[in-house]
Amino acid sequence: MVYLDYVAGCPVDRRVIDEMLKYFEHPGNPSSVHSKGFEARKIIDDARSKVAELINASPSEIVFTSGATESNNLAIIGYAMRNKRKGNHIVVSAIEHISVINSAKFLQKNGFDVSYAPVDRHGKLKIDELEKLIKKDTILVSIQHANPEIGTIQNIQEIREVVECALHVDATASLGKIEVDVEKMGVDLLTISSNDIYGPRGVGGLYIRSGVRVNPIIIGGGQENGLRGGTENVAGIAGFGKASEITKREWKDESERMEKLRDRLLNGLLKIEETYLNGHPTERLPNNASVRFSYIEGESILLSMDMENIQASTGSACTSKTLQPSHVLMAIGLKHEEAHGSVVFSLGRWSSQQDIDYVLEKLPPIVERLRMMSPLYVKKKKGGE
Ligand code: PMP
């Protein structure tokens, strides 16, 4: 199997599983006032320190959630609700993950005013346009660090310079691939997810800078400093902690290795006629190769590749059921038919050169075969002859 869909889901690292196994049988509730409760509390506190260290935060600035979607909801809805007396306008970029876009739409239905900041054809935020959108009553700007579909990385430090209000950054796709340092970036809120760094699913985190206030969106018994009710997922959080510890140690070497493989893959793919790169040519995630093949459908390519045991994706798995062209590819100005021919290959910890060479052997004949079935391609060929 050649798995190149790490952006949709990562296997959990064996070292993380071993750590978690220690805690599945532990009965303690971190809120209990007895020794088992204290032990469970310590497991969570240790994990919180490791997660905080990975992004250069203080442990008290980390809230554990059920994943990046919840973190984005908490950051955007929680911040807006808490700070609405300061203003009712928020700005998000046009290529945010659907959990950010839909949180913004939820606020819009509840009396907030929302603006969408445009990006250029490479997916880079137009910072001058963002600056124009910011008004006196803008309370929050939300911009992702890197886009999982096209790989483009935003310069958060430059964005921070024009954003005086609170700045939320979704770092789900960038954590473990490039440097994520909340101090250097100057962010107020930052979303992270466990599975994207080979931890378990169903766990994530939100960094909330000390002094920044948000309302909880899950109301319960006051866990997570009153910001996220419900008994903590102790084993899952311990796994996120272990995954963070490994990532802190290994991410630089891993990214260098992935970048070389990614370049090998891209060089090979772009030799196929009428195949083009999506996203920024250089300022892109080291594990992301997003390309579009003219005249054919991404879904047909995926199914044909799957028959050869290769897994990739056409965009965000989170919105793949809608059959709409990806809002990200539309925002960078692709035509519908160009967006539909896009495929994202995302590499990870266990990707190898053999994987890449296998794709480069199997894919060109697939593209050729599908094009022979494409009326548009056949017409073009005939016209050219
Ligand atoms: N933000 C980004 C940038 C993502 O790529 C994803 C999906 N992995 C999410 C948020 C949502 O993550 P989840 O589905 O794990 O909640």
Residues whose N, C-alpha, C, O or C-beta is under 5 A from the ligand:
A	BS01	PMP	V7 G67 A68 T69 E70 H97 A146 P148 D170 T172 A173
